[in-house]
Amino acid sequence: MTAHRRHKSSHLITALALGSLMALSACSSGASAVQAGADSVSDPKPGGNLRVGIVGGSAKDSLDAHAPVTHPDQARVIQLYDTLASYDNEHKIQMALADSITPSADATTWTVHLRDGLKFSDGRPLTAEDVIFTFRRITDPASPQSGASALSTLNRDALKATDSQTVVFSFNAPNSTFPDTAAQYSLGIVPADYDPKKPIGAGPFMMETFTAGQQSVFVKNPHYWQAGQPLVDKVTIIDFPDDTARVNALLGGQVDAIDQLPLGQVNVVKANPAMKVLESATGSWLPFTMRVDQEPFNDPKVRQAFRLIIDRQQMVDQVLGGHGTVGNDMYSPLDPCYPSDTPQRTQDIEKAKQLLAEAGKSSLTVDLVTSPVAAGLVEAAQVFAQQAKAAGVTVNVKKVDPGEFYGDQYLQWTFAQDFWFTRDYLSQASNSGFATSPYNETHWADQEWTELVTRAQATTDSETRCGLIKKAQQIEFERGGNIIWGFPNSVDAYSATVQGLTPDKSGIPLTSFGFRNAWLNK
């Protein structure tokens, strides 16, 4: 299901642009316990139980490393599993379980070398064969997982271990962004006998108990590869579909931290000396999703009209309380190829009316499905419904609970919303843009766009690749199925006793759910 959602010792694209095609090496082992900019008043103190309230959750909650859907799913996955590479707080790739990821000259082959002495949480060695099993599981044609689309050109049958720490990945076409794919949190390495009901991983914590839709408890992994981490003995993740209950749990001391602080509560929390607000500018986005294969959105003029109906600045001011930036119907604003020179689209009610009339859709009525799966979604739906009235469009807002939103009808809604964390363009496109993508909420299948992005994925020269990406972005700007009105800041809250959290561009809450870095000063 969705989104998803994320989320370089030197950045690969830079290396390729220079023609060096050198290995990405482990010049850093990841974020340290005391990170730059962290709000810290003391040296790290080990021990304790960090209790975290996370938005959403339902009976469909999962522990599967390769199929996270909701915020609680993502938080659990990040505690249990580690990936070959990872992102730092500036959205740059660092090595993780791998200490190098090295391309061939044409980027059709990548050699991954694992760190020395890696172990799973049950004490067994983590080897090249486990990496091979993991990637074959993700790309299993009979049951492809969420990362499969980004690995569509992987020759899974040719995966080869040259020794216990080295895996050779062969692709059927040049793959210029493999380390970016390998850093996605839904590609955690698992053992060759992996059972998601009894999860074993190489992440900082191990599962103790799990009750879908309620809470999960994790204890420290004694075999974790990062020295001195995690700092706390235990992490308890509690599902909170209701915003008020989540905030009250923090203020009442039932939890130590919450994600997705409702923006109307920011000043309340800031005024409390026992609480702190963690705010980060990100590349996250909250799209309205229009199915391009169904009435009325199968007409590009209707999609264009809906983009002109929306008042983006009002959305940012009213829905986000100013905690974000205006969007321009294109995602991945932190990607070096983002076309920031594209003129900003603004509200134009008269033009929207004209386009609707040309499409024979004046006085249009549509249903908009929303859910409190991320901060601001329900509010954005309500504001859009008000804005649409000026164009003669009636929007019936239909609020459903998170379980229904991501249930059997997910990917079937004609007009809905969703949330995505920060991703570079090609990674995002693989997840949501192709006809075969796992989260193609708009049912986008544009042939010209598909050819451009496919070429970009296989292009090692950064300048050429950026040119292709900008053309693809322009197509989505003109006729895509997403309305991207803004990029919300990540706004979380925590007790002043929690240390080790710092601003982070990923969009994933609470410093990318990296609870291995946190400790309790009490």
Buried (B, 14 or more C-beta within 10 A) or exposed (E): BBBBBBBBBBBBBEBBBEEEBBBBBBEBBBBBBBBEEBBBEEEBEBEBBBBBBBBBBBEBBBBBBBBBBBBBBBBBBBBBBBBBBBBBBEBBBBBBBBBBBBBBEBBBBBBBBBBEEBBBBEEBBBBBBBBBBBBBBBBEEEEBBBBBBBBBBBBBEEBBBEEEBBBBBBBEBBBBBBBBBBBBBBBBBBBBEBEBEEBBBBBBBBBEEBEBBBBBBBBBBEBBBBEEBBBBBBBBBBBBBEBEEBBBBBBEEEBBBBBBBBBEBBEBBEEBEEBBBBBBBBBBBBBBBBBBEBEBBBBBBBBBBBBBBBBBBBBBBBBBBEBBBBBBBBBBBBBBBBBEEBEEBEBBBEBBBBBBBBBEBEEBEBEBBBBBBBBBBBBBBBBBBEBBEBBBBEBEEBBBBBBBBBBEEBBEBBBBBBBBBBBBBBBBBBBBBBEEBBBBBBBBBBEEBBEBBBBBBBBBEBEEBBBBBBBBBBBBBEBBBBBBBBBBBBBBBBBBBBBBBBBBBBBBBBBBBBBBBBBBBE
